[in-house]
Amino acid sequence: MEAGVNVNILTKGGELHLVQVSLQGNEKMVQIILNAGADVNLRGDKGQIALRKAAHIGHTTVVAILLEARANVSAVDTWGGGTTSALAEASKQGHLSVLKLLSEAGADVLTAHSDHDALTVTL
């Protein structure tokens, strides 16, 4: 990336580039954006966070990169008016490798989703 580029700027759709590439599972771009100074815990204008997006799709390596960059494992995404944690999304979608990473990083099973907790979803 060019020096002086603001990597935390929102796209026209109100998303952060880090959120978009995390959703896509683009490990290389996630690392490039983080190395350029992106705030791993910043939210898009609709409340979306990179860790939850990557966990939702099951991008284990992207989740690991975000956690290594100190993503807040207990943060909840507020996109769509609800609240959902990365752990709840991984659980709901059945992404066991992501669940393992998040739980090892200290994710709280009770901070999960506005409708249910991650423990309930996992069971």
MOPAC internal coordinates of N, CA, C and O (Angstrom, degrees):
PM7 1SCF
backbone

  N    0.0000 0     0.00 0     0.00 0    0    0    0
  C    1.4454 1     0.00 0     0.00 0    1    0    0
  C    1.5240 1   108.86 1     0.00 0    2    1    0
  O    1.2310 1   121.36 1   -29.51 1    3    2    1
  N    1.3054 1   115.00 1   150.49 1    3    2    1
  C    1.4515 1   119.90 1   179.15 1    5    3    2
  C    1.5191 1   111.14 1   -69.94 1    6    5    3
  O    1.2310 1   121.12 1   -34.94 1    7    6    5
  N    1.3327 1   115.47 1   145.06 1    7    6    5
  C    1.4620 1   120.42 1   177.59 1    9    7    6
  C    1.5235 1   109.49 1   -62.08 1   10    9    7
  O    1.2310 1   120.66 1   -42.02 1   11   10    9
  N    1.3130 1   116.34 1   137.98 1   11   10    9
  C    1.4593 1   121.46 1   176.87 1   13   11   10
  C    1.5167 1   114.83 1    87.54 1   14   13   11
  O    1.2310 1   119.71 1   179.27 1   15   14   13
  N    1.3341 1   118.16 1    -0.73 1   15   14   13
  C    1.4680 1   121.09 1   179.06 1   17   15   14
  C    1.5279 1   108.35 1   -76.06 1   18   17   15
  O    1.2310 1   120.83 1   -48.16 1   19   18   17
  N    1.3368 1   116.01 1   131.84 1   19   18   17
  C    1.4602 1   120.89 1   177.88 1   21   19   18
  C    1.5244 1   108.81 1   -81.93 1   22   21   19
  O    1.2310 1   120.68 1   -75.27 1   23   22   21
  N    1.3330 1   116.31 1   104.73 1   23   22   21
  C    1.4687 1   120.58 1  -177.82 1   25   23   22
  C    1.5198 1   112.48 1   -81.14 1   26   25   23
  O    1.2310 1   120.08 1   174.79 1   27   26   25
  N    1.3250 1   117.46 1    -5.21 1   27   26   25
  C    1.4623 1   121.32 1   178.90 1   29   27   26
  C    1.5230 1   112.56 1   -98.41 1   30   29   27
  O    1.2310 1   119.97 1  -170.54 1   31   30   29
  N    1.3042 1   117.67 1     9.46 1   31   30   29
  C    1.4577 1   120.98 1  -179.18 1   33   31   30
  C    1.5349 1   110.01 1   -76.96 1   34   33   31
  O    1.2310 1   120.85 1   -33.19 1   35   34   33
  N    1.3154 1   115.99 1   146.81 1   35   34   33
  C    1.4634 1   121.56 1  -179.77 1   37   35   34
  C    1.5252 1   110.93 1   -81.76 1   38   37   35
  O    1.2310 1   121.04 1   -31.54 1   39   38   37
  N    1.3210 1   115.61 1   148.46 1   39   38   37
  C    1.4604 1   120.65 1   173.25 1   41   39   38
  C    1.5309 1   108.30 1   -74.93 1   42   41   39
  O    1.2310 1   120.38 1    -4.74 1   43   42   41
  N    1.3211 1   116.88 1   175.26 1   43   42   41
  C    1.4708 1   120.58 1   177.02 1   45   43   42
  C    1.5238 1   111.35 1   -60.55 1   46   45   43
  O    1.2310 1   120.21 1   152.42 1   47   46   45
  N    1.3240 1   117.20 1   -27.58 1   47   46   45
  C    1.4600 1   121.78 1   179.08 1   49   47   46
  C    1.5186 1   113.34 1   -84.56 1   50   49   47
  O    1.2310 1   120.21 1  -179.47 1   51   50   49
  N    1.3369 1   117.21 1     0.53 1   51   50   49
  C    1.4561 1   120.79 1   177.22 1   53   51   50
  C    1.5167 1   115.30 1    85.96 1   54   53   51
  O    1.2310 1   120.56 1  -167.65 1   55   54   53
  N    1.3376 1   116.54 1    12.35 1   55   54   53
  C    1.4540 1   120.06 1   178.24 1   57   55   54
  C    1.5230 1   110.50 1  -103.19 1   58   57   55
  O    1.2310 1   121.46 1   -21.89 1   59   58   57
  N    1.2991 1   114.80 1   158.11 1   59   58   57
  C    1.4571 1   120.75 1   173.43 1   61   59   58
  C    1.5242 1   108.72 1   -87.31 1   62   61   59
  O    1.2310 1   120.72 1   -32.21 1   63   62   61
  N    1.3212 1   116.23 1   147.79 1   63   62   61
  C    1.4619 1   119.91 1   178.00 1   65   63   62
  C    1.5235 1   110.71 1   -60.20 1   66   65   63
  O    1.2310 1   120.16 1   142.19 1   67   66   65
  N    1.3395 1   117.31 1   -37.81 1   67   66   65
  C    1.4595 1   120.46 1   179.10 1   69   67   66
  C    1.5285 1   111.12 1   -61.66 1   70   69   67
  O    1.2310 1   120.19 1   140.79 1   71   70   69
  N    1.3129 1   117.24 1   -39.21 1   71   70   69
  C    1.4642 1   121.13 1   178.15 1   73   71   70
  C    1.5255 1   109.70 1   -64.63 1   74   73   71
  O    1.2310 1   120.17 1   135.96 1   75   74   73
  N    1.3159 1   117.29 1   -44.04 1   75   74   73
  C    1.4625 1   121.09 1  -178.72 1   77   75   74
  C    1.5223 1   112.16 1   -62.65 1   78   77   75
  O    1.2310 1   120.17 1   131.26 1   79   78   77
  N    1.3195 1   117.28 1   -48.74 1   79   78   77
  C    1.4646 1   119.18 1  -177.20 1   81   79   78
  C    1.5298 1   111.34 1   -71.98 1   82   81   79
  O    1.2310 1   120.02 1   153.33 1   83   82   81
  N    1.3266 1   117.58 1   -26.67 1   83   82   81
  C    1.4720 1   120.63 1   174.67 1   85   83   82
  C    1.5169 1   110.26 1   -67.83 1   86   85   83
  O    1.2310 1   120.36 1   138.10 1   87   86   85
  N    1.3161 1   116.92 1   -41.90 1   87   86   85
  C    1.4603 1   122.29 1   177.23 1   89   87   86
  C    1.5240 1   110.75 1   -62.62 1   90   89   87
  O    1.2310 1   120.69 1   142.03 1   91   90   89
  N    1.3124 1   116.28 1   -37.97 1   91   90   89
  C    1.4685 1   121.64 1  -179.90 1   93   91   90
  C    1.5286 1   112.53 1   -76.22 1   94   93   91
  O    1.2310 1   120.35 1   163.74 1   95   94   93
  N    1.3318 1   116.93 1   -16.26 1   95   94   93
  C    1.4602 1   119.94 1  -178.08 1   97   95   94
  C    1.5122 1   113.24 1    77.80 1   98   97   95
  O    1.2310 1   120.47 1  -157.51 1   99   98   97
  N    1.3162 1   116.71 1    22.49 1   99   98   97
  C    1.4606 1   121.65 1  -177.75 1  101   99   98
  C    1.5316 1   109.65 1   -83.39 1  102  101   99
  O    1.2310 1   121.28 1   -93.30 1  103  102  101
  N    1.3275 1   115.15 1    86.70 1  103  102  101
  C    1.4641 1   121.98 1  -174.65 1  105  103  102
  C    1.5292 1   112.54 1   -56.83 1  106  105  103
  O    1.2310 1   120.79 1   136.32 1  107  106  105
  N    1.3149 1   116.10 1   -43.68 1  107  106  105
  C    1.4711 1   120.51 1  -178.16 1  109  107  106
  C    1.5283 1   111.28 1   -62.21 1  110  109  107
  O    1.2310 1   120.31 1   134.24 1  111  110  109
  N    1.3320 1   117.02 1   -45.76 1  111  110  109
  C    1.4686 1   120.06 1  -179.25 1  113  111  110
  C    1.5210 1   111.43 1   -69.63 1  114  113  111
  O    1.2310 1   119.92 1   144.82 1  115  114  113
  N    1.3321 1   117.76 1   -35.18 1  115  114  113
  C    1.4666 1   120.46 1   176.00 1  117  115  114
  C    1.5200 1   108.66 1   -57.99 1  118  117  115
  O    1.2310 1   120.69 1   131.69 1  119  118  117
  N    1.3339 1   116.29 1   -48.31 1  119  118  117
  C    1.4626 1   120.42 1  -179.03 1  121  119  118
  C    1.5256 1   111.75 1   -64.18 1  122  121  119
  O    1.2310 1   120.16 1   138.22 1  123  122  121
  N    1.3181 1   117.29 1   -41.78 1  123  122  121
  C    1.4742 1   121.35 1   179.26 1  125  123  122
  C    1.5257 1   110.42 1   -61.60 1  126  125  123
  O    1.2310 1   120.46 1   133.32 1  127  126  125
  N    1.3248 1   116.72 1   -46.68 1  127  126  125
  C    1.4674 1   120.56 1  -178.70 1  129  127  126
  C    1.5240 1   110.96 1   -64.98 1  130  129  127
  O    1.2310 1   120.32 1   138.77 1  131  130  129
  N    1.3298 1   116.99 1   -41.23 1  131  130  129
  C    1.4704 1   119.98 1   177.39 1  133  131  130
  C    1.5250 1   111.13 1   -65.07 1  134  133  131
  O    1.2310 1   120.57 1   136.99 1  135  134  133
  N    1.3264 1   116.52 1   -43.01 1  135  134  133
  C    1.4751 1   120.21 1   179.06 1  137  135  134
  C    1.5206 1   111.87 1   -63.94 1  138  137  135
  O    1.2310 1   120.59 1   154.75 1  139  138  137
  N    1.3227 1   116.48 1   -25.25 1  139  138  137
  C    1.4644 1   120.97 1   179.25 1  141  139  138
  C    1.5292 1   111.95 1   -83.32 1  142  141  139
  O    1.2310 1   120.62 1   179.97 1  143  142  141
  N    1.3451 1   116.42 1    -0.03 1  143  142  141
  C    1.4610 1   119.48 1   174.78 1  145  143  142
  C    1.5094 1   116.82 1   105.68 1  146  145  143
  O    1.2310 1   119.75 1  -165.49 1  147  146  145
  N    1.3261 1   118.09 1    14.51 1  147  146  145
  C    1.4650 1   119.84 1   179.06 1  149  147  146
  C    1.5240 1   110.36 1   -63.86 1  150  149  147
  O    1.2310 1   121.18 1   -35.36 1  151  150  149
  N    1.3208 1   115.35 1   144.64 1  151  150  149
  C    1.4608 1   122.00 1   175.52 1  153  151  150
  C    1.5221 1   107.51 1   -84.49 1  154  153  151
  O    1.2310 1   120.50 1   -69.30 1  155  154  153
  N    1.3249 1   116.65 1   110.70 1  155  154  153
  C    1.4601 1   122.68 1  -174.72 1  157  155  154
  C    1.5331 1   112.52 1   -63.29 1  158  157  155
  O    1.2310 1   120.13 1   159.26 1  159  158  157
  N    1.3210 1   117.36 1   -20.74 1  159  158  157
  C    1.4708 1   121.14 1  -177.69 1  161  159  158
  C    1.5251 1   114.11 1  -104.92 1  162  161  159
  O    1.2310 1   120.27 1  -175.52 1  163  162  161
  N    1.3191 1   117.09 1     4.48 1  163  162  161
  C    1.4622 1   120.79 1  -179.98 1  165  163  162
  C    1.5315 1   110.02 1   -70.36 1  166  165  163
  O    1.2310 1   120.94 1   -34.20 1  167  166  165
  N    1.3262 1   115.80 1   145.80 1  167  166  165
  C    1.4690 1   122.03 1  -179.90 1  169  167  166
  C    1.5312 1   110.35 1  -105.29 1  170  169  167
  O    1.2310 1   121.94 1   -31.31 1  171  170  169
  N    1.3280 1   113.90 1   148.69 1  171  170  169
  C    1.4498 1   119.30 1   170.39 1  173  171  170
  C    1.5197 1   108.72 1   -72.48 1  174  173  171
  O    1.2310 1   120.01 1    -4.78 1  175  174  173
  N    1.3238 1   117.59 1   175.22 1  175  174  173
  C    1.4658 1   119.15 1  -175.77 1  177  175  174
  C    1.5288 1   113.30 1   -70.33 1  178  177  175
  O    1.2310 1   119.79 1   170.65 1  179  178  177
  N    1.3167 1   118.02 1    -9.35 1  179  178  177
  C    1.4660 1   121.21 1   175.72 1  181  179  178
  C    1.5217 1   111.43 1  -105.54 1  182  181  179
  O    1.2310 1   120.32 1  -170.07 1  183  182  181
  N    1.3270 1   117.00 1     9.93 1  183  182  181
  C    1.4557 1   121.89 1   175.09 1  185  183  182
  C    1.5184 1   115.89 1    89.69 1  186  185  183
  O    1.2310 1   120.15 1  -173.20 1  187  186  185
  N    1.3355 1   117.32 1     6.80 1  187  186  185
  C    1.4453 1   119.58 1  -176.91 1  189  187  186
  C    1.5349 1   112.06 1   -78.89 1  190  189  187
  O    1.2310 1   121.31 1   -37.35 1  191  190  189
  N    1.3444 1   115.10 1   142.65 1  191  190  189
  C    1.4654 1   121.28 1   179.36 1  193  191  190
  C    1.5312 1   109.38 1  -123.98 1  194  193  191
  O    1.2310 1   121.14 1   -31.27 1  195  194  193
  N    1.3123 1   115.43 1   148.73 1  195  194  193
  C    1.4680 1   121.83 1  -174.92 1  197  195  194
  C    1.5241 1   112.53 1   -60.73 1  198  197  195
  O    1.2310 1   119.57 1   137.30 1  199  198  197
  N    1.3199 1   118.43 1   -42.70 1  199  198  197
  C    1.4550 1   121.36 1  -175.83 1  201  199  198
  C    1.5283 1   111.37 1   -61.75 1  202  201  199
  O    1.2310 1   119.96 1   136.77 1  203  202  201
  N    1.3081 1   117.68 1   -43.23 1  203  202  201
  C    1.4623 1   120.49 1   179.73 1  205  203  202
  C    1.5189 1   111.81 1   -66.81 1  206  205  203
  O    1.2310 1   120.73 1   141.26 1  207  206  205
  N    1.3248 1   116.21 1   -38.74 1  207  206  205
  C    1.4676 1   119.77 1   179.48 1  209  207  206
  C    1.5198 1   110.73 1   -64.04 1  210  209  207
  O    1.2310 1   120.12 1   134.66 1  211  210  209
  N    1.3248 1   117.38 1   -45.34 1  211  210  209
  C    1.4636 1   121.05 1   179.60 1  213  211  210
  C    1.5240 1   111.03 1   -65.32 1  214  213  211
  O    1.2310 1   120.31 1   140.29 1  215  214  213
  N    1.3259 1   117.01 1   -39.71 1  215  214  213
  C    1.4713 1   121.54 1   179.91 1  217  215  214
  C    1.5281 1   110.76 1   -66.68 1  218  217  215
  O    1.2310 1   120.19 1   142.48 1  219  218  217
  N    1.3135 1   117.24 1   -37.52 1  219  218  217
  C    1.4626 1   122.20 1  -179.70 1  221  219  218
  C    1.5288 1   111.31 1   -59.48 1  222  221  219
  O    1.2310 1   120.78 1   138.13 1  223  222  221
  N    1.3211 1   116.11 1   -41.87 1  223  222  221
  C    1.4631 1   120.50 1  -177.76 1  225  223  222
  C    1.5224 1   111.64 1   -84.92 1  226  225  223
  O    1.2310 1   120.44 1   158.18 1  227  226  225
  N    1.3372 1   116.77 1   -21.82 1  227  226  225
  C    1.4591 1   120.10 1   179.72 1  229  227  226
  C    1.5149 1   113.93 1    93.20 1  230  229  227
  O    1.2310 1   120.51 1  -153.44 1  231  230  229
  N    1.3132 1   116.63 1    26.56 1  231  230  229
  C    1.4643 1   121.19 1   178.88 1  233  231  230
  C    1.5312 1   109.64 1   -80.47 1  234  233  231
  O    1.2310 1   120.75 1   -95.85 1  235  234  233
  N    1.3180 1   116.17 1    84.15 1  235  234  233
  C    1.4604 1   122.47 1  -173.95 1  237  235  234
  C    1.5264 1   112.48 1   -57.87 1  238  237  235
  O    1.2310 1   120.10 1   134.33 1  239  238  237
  N    1.3083 1   117.41 1   -45.67 1  239  238  237
  C    1.4660 1   120.04 1  -178.26 1  241  239  238
  C    1.5208 1   111.30 1   -65.68 1  242  241  239
  O    1.2310 1   120.12 1   140.25 1  243  242  241
  N    1.3267 1   117.37 1   -39.75 1  243  242  241
  C    1.4720 1   120.44 1   177.68 1  245  243  242
  C    1.5218 1   109.59 1   -64.77 1  246  245  243
  O    1.2310 1   119.81 1   137.99 1  247  246  245
  N    1.3157 1   117.97 1   -42.01 1  247  246  245
  C    1.4643 1   121.28 1   177.13 1  249  247  246
  C    1.5237 1   109.57 1   -59.00 1  250  249  247
  O    1.2310 1   120.06 1   136.10 1  251  250  249
  N    1.3225 1   117.48 1   -43.90 1  251  250  249
  C    1.4667 1   121.36 1   179.16 1  253  251  250
  C    1.5301 1   111.31 1   -62.41 1  254  253  251
  O    1.2310 1   120.22 1   138.57 1  255  254  253
  N    1.3157 1   117.18 1   -41.43 1  255  254  253
  C    1.4750 1   121.39 1   178.40 1  257  255  254
  C    1.5260 1   110.03 1   -63.28 1  258  257  255
  O    1.2310 1   120.50 1   134.96 1  259  258  257
  N    1.3247 1   116.64 1   -45.04 1  259  258  257
  C    1.4714 1   120.75 1  -179.21 1  261  259  258
  C    1.5290 1   110.94 1   -64.89 1  262  261  259
  O    1.2310 1   120.43 1   139.79 1  263  262  261
  N    1.3185 1   116.78 1   -40.21 1  263  262  261
  C    1.4679 1   119.99 1   177.91 1  265  263  262
  C    1.5221 1   111.07 1   -65.62 1  266  265  263
  O    1.2310 1   120.67 1   139.52 1  267  266  265
  N    1.3202 1   116.32 1   -40.48 1  267  266  265
  C    1.4647 1   120.33 1   177.14 1  269  267  266
  C    1.5286 1   110.88 1   -62.14 1  270  269  267
  O    1.2310 1   120.68 1   148.68 1  271  270  269
  N    1.3272 1   116.30 1   -31.32 1  271  270  269
  C    1.4712 1   121.55 1   178.43 1  273  271  270
  C    1.5276 1   111.48 1   -83.50 1  274  273  271
  O    1.2310 1   120.75 1  -170.72 1  275  274  273
  N    1.3263 1   116.18 1     9.28 1  275  274  273
  C    1.4624 1   124.22 1   176.86 1  277  275  274
  C    1.5257 1   114.89 1    74.03 1  278  277  275
  O    1.2310 1   121.19 1  -141.56 1  279  278  277
  N    1.3219 1   115.33 1    38.44 1  279  278  277
  C    1.4683 1   118.95 1   172.17 1  281  279  278
  C    1.5210 1   108.04 1   -62.27 1  282  281  279
  O    1.2310 1   120.80 1   -39.33 1  283  282  281
  N    1.3062 1   116.07 1   140.67 1  283  282  281
  C    1.4607 1   121.77 1   178.89 1  285  283  282
  C    1.5226 1   108.85 1   -73.05 1  286  285  283
  O    1.2310 1   121.07 1   -73.53 1  287  286  285
  N    1.3135 1   115.56 1   106.47 1  287  286  285
  C    1.4632 1   121.57 1  -174.94 1  289  287  286
  C    1.5352 1   111.88 1   -66.61 1  290  289  287
  O    1.2310 1   119.91 1   161.00 1  291  290  289
  N    1.3119 1   117.77 1   -19.00 1  291  290  289
  C    1.4676 1   121.65 1  -179.90 1  293  291  290
  C    1.5196 1   113.82 1   -98.53 1  294  293  291
  O    1.2310 1   120.19 1   179.31 1  295  294  293
  N    1.3193 1   117.23 1    -0.69 1  295  294  293
  C    1.4642 1   120.39 1  -178.93 1  297  295  294
  C    1.5217 1   110.57 1   -66.11 1  298  297  295
  O    1.2310 1   121.36 1   -33.23 1  299  298  297
  N    1.3157 1   115.00 1   146.77 1  299  298  297
  C    1.4596 1   120.01 1   176.14 1  301  299  298
  C    1.5228 1   109.73 1  -113.76 1  302  301  299
  O    1.2310 1   121.56 1   -38.73 1  303  302  301
  N    1.2984 1   114.63 1   141.27 1  303  302  301
  C    1.4521 1   123.76 1   177.97 1  305  303  302
  C    1.5260 1   106.00 1   -85.94 1  306  305  303
  O    1.2310 1   119.98 1   -47.09 1  307  306  305
  N    1.3135 1   117.64 1   132.91 1  307  306  305
  C    1.4655 1   120.87 1  -178.24 1  309  307  306
  C    1.5270 1   112.40 1  -107.37 1  310  309  307
  O    1.2310 1   120.27 1  -163.47 1  311  310  309
  N    1.3267 1   117.08 1    16.53 1  311  310  309
  C    1.4536 1   121.42 1   179.09 1  313  311  310
  C    1.5242 1   110.04 1   -61.73 1  314  313  311
  O    1.2310 1   120.11 1   -42.42 1  315  314  313
  N    1.3031 1   117.40 1   137.58 1  315  314  313
  C    1.4583 1   122.35 1   176.53 1  317  315  314
  C    1.5154 1   114.52 1    79.98 1  318  317  315
  O    1.2310 1   120.22 1  -171.92 1  319  318  317
  N    1.3349 1   117.19 1     8.08 1  319  318  317
  C    1.4566 1   120.25 1   175.88 1  321  319  318
  C    1.5151 1   115.13 1    91.11 1  322  321  319
  O    1.2310 1   119.43 1   168.68 1  323  322  321
  N    1.3111 1   118.70 1   -11.32 1  323  322  321
  C    1.4640 1   121.15 1   177.51 1  325  323  322
  C    1.5157 1   110.22 1  -100.97 1  326  325  323
  O    1.2310 1   121.13 1    12.12 1  327  326  325
  N    1.3059 1   115.44 1  -167.88 1  327  326  325
  C    1.4599 1   120.61 1   173.76 1  329  327  326
  C    1.5174 1   107.93 1  -132.87 1  330  329  327
  O    1.2310 1   120.93 1   -52.08 1  331  330  329
  N    1.3178 1   115.83 1   127.92 1  331  330  329
  C    1.4533 1   120.57 1  -178.19 1  333  331  330
  C    1.5185 1   109.99 1  -140.57 1  334  333  331
  O    1.2310 1   120.58 1   -48.40 1  335  334  333
  N    1.3222 1   116.50 1   131.60 1  335  334  333
  C    1.4586 1   121.06 1   176.39 1  337  335  334
  C    1.5232 1   109.97 1   -90.11 1  338  337  335
  O    1.2310 1   121.15 1   -15.88 1  339  338  337
  N    1.3128 1   115.41 1   164.12 1  339  338  337
  C    1.4621 1   120.86 1   175.29 1  341  339  338
  C    1.5269 1   110.11 1   -60.85 1  342  341  339
  O    1.2310 1   120.56 1   139.89 1  343  342  341
  N    1.3234 1   116.54 1   -40.11 1  343  342  341
  C    1.4628 1   121.15 1   179.95 1  345  343  342
  C    1.5316 1   111.44 1   -61.29 1  346  345  343
  O    1.2310 1   120.41 1   136.22 1  347  346  345
  N    1.3245 1   116.82 1   -43.78 1  347  346  345
  C    1.4673 1   120.53 1   179.54 1  349  347  346
  C    1.5203 1   110.99 1   -63.94 1  350  349  347
  O    1.2310 1   120.60 1   138.89 1  351  350  349
  N    1.3273 1   116.46 1   -41.11 1  351  350  349
  C    1.4642 1   119.81 1   179.65 1  353  351  350
  C    1.5160 1   111.37 1   -65.12 1  354  353  351
  O    1.2310 1   120.35 1   134.08 1  355  354  353
  N    1.3303 1   116.93 1   -45.92 1  355  354  353
  C    1.4641 1   120.36 1   179.51 1  357  355  354
  C    1.5225 1   110.23 1   -61.82 1  358  357  355
  O    1.2310 1   120.56 1   140.45 1  359  358  357
  N    1.3157 1   116.53 1   -39.55 1  359  358  357
  C    1.4578 1   121.64 1   179.60 1  361  359  358
  C    1.5226 1   111.02 1   -65.73 1  362  361  359
  O    1.2310 1   121.11 1   132.34 1  363  362  361
  N    1.3188 1   115.48 1   -47.66 1  363  362  361
  C    1.4662 1   121.56 1  -178.56 1  365  363  362
  C    1.5331 1   111.30 1   -60.12 1  366  365  363
  O    1.2310 1   120.85 1   143.72 1  367  366  365
  N    1.3297 1   115.98 1   -36.28 1  367  366  365
  C    1.4600 1   120.97 1  -176.92 1  369  367  366
  C    1.5285 1   113.00 1   -90.46 1  370  369  367
  O    1.2310 1   120.38 1   173.29 1  371  370  369
  N    1.3347 1   116.87 1    -6.71 1  371  370  369
  C    1.4600 1   120.58 1   178.02 1  373  371  370
  C    1.5161 1   115.20 1    77.86 1  374  373  371
  O    1.2310 1   120.24 1  -152.71 1  375  374  373
  N    1.3213 1   117.15 1    27.29 1  375  374  373
  C    1.4649 1   121.78 1  -178.87 1  377  375  374
  C    1.5334 1   109.45 1   -89.60 1  378  377  375
  O    1.2310 1   120.95 1   -94.93 1  379  378  377
  N    1.3200 1   115.80 1    85.07 1  379  378  377
  C    1.4616 1   121.29 1  -172.92 1  381  379  378
  C    1.5264 1   113.65 1   -64.17 1  382  381  379
  O    1.2310 1   119.72 1   143.00 1  383  382  381
  N    1.3285 1   118.14 1   -37.00 1  383  382  381
  C    1.4635 1   119.52 1  -179.99 1  385  383  382
  C    1.5336 1   110.88 1   -66.97 1  386  385  383
  O    1.2310 1   120.45 1   144.81 1  387  386  385
  N    1.3182 1   116.74 1   -35.19 1  387  386  385
  C    1.4655 1   120.70 1   176.61 1  389  387  386
  C    1.5307 1   109.50 1   -70.26 1  390  389  387
  O    1.2310 1   120.41 1   137.91 1  391  390  389
  N    1.3250 1   116.81 1   -42.09 1  391  390  389
  C    1.4705 1   120.66 1   176.70 1  393  391  390
  C    1.5215 1   111.08 1   -56.00 1  394  393  391
  O    1.2310 1   120.61 1   135.78 1  395  394  393
  N    1.3216 1   116.44 1   -44.22 1  395  394  393
  C    1.4636 1   121.38 1  -179.74 1  397  395  394
  C    1.5336 1   110.58 1   -61.29 1  398  397  395
  O    1.2310 1   120.63 1   132.51 1  399  398  397
  N    1.3326 1   116.39 1   -47.49 1  399  398  397
  C    1.4689 1   120.11 1   178.86 1  401  399  398
  C    1.5283 1   111.85 1   -59.04 1  402  401  399
  O    1.2310 1   120.88 1   133.24 1  403  402  401
  N    1.3137 1   115.93 1   -46.76 1  403  402  401
  C    1.4638 1   120.65 1  -177.58 1  405  403  402
  C    1.5219 1   111.88 1   -65.91 1  406  405  403
  O    1.2310 1   120.47 1   138.43 1  407  406  405
  N    1.3298 1   116.71 1   -41.57 1  407  406  405
  C    1.4673 1   118.96 1   179.84 1  409  407  406
  C    1.5232 1   110.69 1   -68.20 1  410  409  407
  O    1.2310 1   119.88 1   141.69 1  411  410  409
  N    1.3290 1   117.84 1   -38.31 1  411  410  409
  C    1.4630 1   121.09 1   176.41 1  413  411  410
  C    1.5243 1   111.77 1   -64.75 1  414  413  411
  O    1.2310 1   120.80 1   152.33 1  415  414  413
  N    1.3346 1   116.08 1   -27.67 1  415  414  413
  C    1.4677 1   120.91 1   178.63 1  417  415  414
  C    1.5284 1   111.95 1   -83.96 1  418  417  415
  O    1.2310 1   120.53 1   178.26 1  419  418  417
  N    1.3410 1   116.60 1    -1.74 1  419  418  417
  C    1.4603 1   120.26 1   175.67 1  421  419  418
  C    1.5053 1   116.30 1    97.61 1  422  421  419
  O    1.2310 1   119.95 1  -161.08 1  423  422  421
  N    1.3317 1   117.71 1    18.92 1  423  422  421
  C    1.4657 1   120.33 1   178.97 1  425  423  422
  C    1.5236 1   110.18 1   -59.85 1  426  425  423
  O    1.2310 1   121.10 1   -42.85 1  427  426  425
  N    1.3056 1   115.49 1   137.15 1  427  426  425
  C    1.4636 1   122.79 1  -179.56 1  429  427  426
  C    1.5202 1   109.62 1   -86.50 1  430  429  427
  O    1.2310 1   120.28 1   -61.53 1  431  430  429
  N    1.3223 1   117.07 1   118.47 1  431  430  429
  C    1.4700 1   120.26 1  -177.90 1  433  431  430
  C    1.5211 1   112.54 1   -66.88 1  434  433  431
  O    1.2310 1   119.76 1   164.34 1  435  434  433
  N    1.3102 1   118.07 1   -15.66 1  435  434  433
  C    1.4625 1   120.29 1   179.77 1  437  435  434
  C    1.5281 1   112.76 1   -93.91 1  438  437  435
  O    1.2310 1   120.00 1   167.74 1  439  438  437
  N    1.3355 1   117.61 1   -12.26 1  439  438  437
  C    1.4619 1   121.57 1   174.53 1  441  439  438
  C    1.5040 1   105.98 1   -99.44 1  442  441  439
  O    1.2310 1   120.89 1   -88.72 1  443  442  441
  N    1.3098 1   115.90 1    91.28 1  443  442  441
  C    1.4455 1   116.44 1  -167.11 1  445  443  442
  C    1.5218 1   115.12 1  -134.60 1  446  445  443
  O    1.2310 1   120.19 1   110.24 1  447  446  445
  N    1.2980 1   117.24 1   -69.76 1  447  446  445
  C    1.4550 1   121.31 1  -171.86 1  449  447  446
  C    1.5203 1   108.29 1  -148.94 1  450  449  447
  O    1.2310 1   120.88 1   -31.83 1  451  450  449
  N    1.3047 1   115.92 1   148.17 1  451  450  449
  C    1.4615 1   119.76 1  -177.39 1  453  451  450
  C    1.5269 1   112.33 1   -63.63 1  454  453  451
  O    1.2310 1   119.84 1   156.37 1  455  454  453
  N    1.3185 1   117.91 1   -23.63 1  455  454  453
  C    1.4598 1   120.85 1  -178.37 1  457  455  454
  C    1.5242 1   113.86 1   -97.03 1  458  457  455
  O    1.2310 1   119.99 1   158.53 1  459  458  457
  N    1.3238 1   117.63 1   -21.47 1  459  458  457
  C    1.4662 1   121.46 1  -176.63 1  461  459  458
  C    1.5167 1   108.81 1  -165.67 1  462  461  459
  O    1.2310 1   120.64 1   -14.77 1  463  462  461
  N    1.3049 1   116.38 1   165.23 1  463  462  461
  C    1.4620 1   118.32 1   176.58 1  465  463  462
  C    1.5229 1   109.75 1   -96.03 1  466  465  463
  O    1.2310 1   120.50 1   -17.43 1  467  466  465
  N    1.3231 1   116.65 1   162.57 1  467  466  465
  C    1.4607 1   121.54 1  -175.14 1  469  467  466
  C    1.5134 1   111.81 1   -63.14 1  470  469  467
  O    1.2310 1   120.43 1   147.76 1  471  470  469
  N    1.3118 1   116.78 1   -32.24 1  471  470  469
  C    1.4575 1   120.53 1   179.40 1  473  471  470
  C    1.5247 1   109.98 1   -62.32 1  474  473  471
  O    1.2310 1   120.24 1   136.91 1  475  474  473
  N    1.3111 1   117.14 1   -43.09 1  475  474  473
  C    1.4613 1   121.66 1   177.94 1  477  475  474
  C    1.5126 1   110.63 1   -63.92 1  478  477  475
  O    1.2310 1   120.50 1   136.84 1  479  478  477
  N    1.3366 1   116.65 1   -43.16 1  479  478  477
  C    1.4453 1   120.99 1  -179.47 1  481  479  478
  C    1.5227 1   110.23 1   -63.21 1  482  481  479
  O    1.2310 1   120.47 1   137.47 1  483  482  481
  N    1.3356 1   116.71 1   -42.53 1  483  482  481
  C    1.4493 1   120.76 1  -178.18 1  485  483  482
  C    1.5200 1   111.05 1   -65.25 1  486  485  483
  O    1.2310 1   120.40 1   141.10 1  487  486  485
  N    1.3121 1   116.84 1   -38.90 1  487  486  485
  C    1.4538 1   121.06 1   179.58 1  489  487  486
  C    1.5030 1   109.66 1   -71.21 1  490  489  487
  O    1.2310 1   120.10 1   180.00 1  491  490  489

